Amino acid sequence: MFNNFSPTDLNPAPGYILVEPAKQEKKTASGLYLPDTHTEKPQHGTVLAVGDKLVNDRGVEVSAPVKKGQKVLYKKWGGNEVQIGDTEYQFLRFDDILAVISK
């Protein structure tokens, strides 16, 4: 856990995106409250920072599929978590992004 800095101090490496996951739902649509052991981590969140272009193994430059501030849907098992304060952030590879959420 890191307490010495904030997520805005982090600049992702080329090919990576820093995402703040959405808050976990604690209540079902019917109004039942879920215990912490039964909640799944969200697969969507807000892009906080974007790394530079990545040069793939074929020598082709790959640009980020998203911009800072966009909401995205990402792979369930993608990324690496880093905890800053009480929040867990995700470092995702460009190809971990499944979709940009337009609403």
ZAZA-796865 format. One line per 10 residues: their letters; for each residue x, y, z of C-alpha. Coordinates in pm, 1 decimal, padded with zeros to 6 digits. Layout:
a) X,Y,Z; ...
% end
This chain:
mfnnfsptdl) 00000.0,00000.0,00000.0; 00128.8,00342.7,-00096.8; 00034.9,00650.2,00104.1; 00315.1,00886.3,-00001.7; 00158.6,00989.0,-00333.1; -00168.5,01011.2,-00523.7; -00275.3,00844.1,-00849.4; -00212.7,01172.7,-01033.6; 00158.6,01128.5,-00954.6; 00168.9,00805.8,-01158.7
npapgyilve) 00256.6,00805.0,-01528.6; 00187.6,00463.7,-01684.1; 00464.7,00299.8,-01885.4; 00420.1,00277.5,-02264.3; 00134.1,00040.9,-02345.5; -00041.7,00080.3,-02008.2; -00345.5,00267.4,-01877.5; -00425.9,00360.5,-01515.6; -00794.2,00304.5,-01428.0; -00992.2,00377.8,-01114.0
pakqekktas) -01245.8,00093.0,-01088.5; -01610.3,00177.9,-01023.3; -01735.0,00132.9,-00669.1; -01855.7,-00216.5,-00582.7; -02229.4,-00264.1,-00554.6; -02329.1,-00355.3,-00200.1; -02698.5,-00396.4,-00275.5; -02891.6,-00598.1,-00533.9; -03157.0,-00448.1,-00761.9; -03423.9,-00595.9,-00533.2
glylpdthte) -03275.6,-00421.9,-00229.7; -03084.8,-00705.3,-00062.7; -02750.1,-00611.6,00090.1; -02454.5,-00829.3,-00007.1; -02172.9,-00923.8,00230.7; -01818.4,-00830.1,00122.4; -01740.0,-01196.7,00053.9; -02006.5,-01217.1,-00219.5; -01923.7,-00907.4,-00419.2; -01728.3,-00927.3,-00741.8
kpqhgtvlav) -01481.3,-00661.1,-00836.3; -01615.9,-00429.2,-01104.4; -01490.7,-00466.6,-01462.2; -01537.7,-00101.6,-01549.7; -01395.1,00227.8,-01439.1; -01256.7,00568.9,-01530.2; -00925.6,00625.1,-01709.9; -00695.3,00839.3,-01494.2; -00378.3,00833.0,-01706.3; -00257.2,00687.5,-02036.4
gdklvndrgv) 00094.0,00570.1,-02120.2; 00277.9,00655.5,-02442.1; 00246.5,00459.4,-02764.6; 00377.0,00105.2,-02759.3; 00598.0,-00047.4,-03027.2; 00485.4,-00408.9,-03075.1; 00705.5,-00705.0,-03168.7; 00652.7,-00628.8,-03539.8; 00784.5,-00274.5,-03499.9; 00441.0,-00114.2,-03538.4
evsapvkkgq) 00341.2,00174.3,-03309.1; 00018.3,00107.2,-03119.4; -00169.4,00405.7,-02976.5; -00388.8,00391.8,-02667.3; -00750.9,00301.4,-02744.1; -00878.6,00551.0,-02483.0; -00823.6,00898.3,-02342.0; -00805.7,01030.3,-01987.8; -01154.3,01070.1,-01837.1; -01327.5,00803.8,-02048.0
kvlykkwggn) -01518.4,00520.0,-01886.4; -01409.6,00175.1,-01999.2; -01499.4,-00192.7,-01971.7; -01196.8,-00418.2,-01922.3; -01108.3,-00786.9,-01899.9; -01204.0,-00960.5,-01578.9; -00855.5,-01099.2,-01513.8; -00658.7,-00825.6,-01686.0; -00428.7,-00573.8,-01528.3; -00231.2,-00532.7,-01211.3
evqigdteyq) -00370.9,-00382.8,-00894.6; -00197.6,-00116.8,-00690.4; -00346.1,00015.3,-00368.1; -00306.9,00383.2,-00286.0; -00470.5,00477.0,00041.5; -00804.7,00297.5,00059.7; -00852.1,00260.0,-00316.9; -00726.7,-00017.8,-00546.4; -00635.6,00108.3,-00893.8; -00574.2,-00101.2,-01204.8
flrfddilav) -00282.1,-00079.5,-01445.1; -00417.5,-00229.3,-01767.6; -00246.1,-00309.4,-02096.1; -00392.3,-00144.7,-02404.8; -00533.8,-00481.3,-02514.3; -00710.1,-00535.6,-02178.2; -00966.0,-00268.0,-02277.6; -01279.3,-00430.9,-02420.8; -01496.3,-00122.9,-02482.3; -01539.8,00246.6,-02418.9
isk) -01864.2,00320.1,-02233.8; -02048.7,00602.1,-02408.8; -02309.6,00677.6,-02144.2
% end
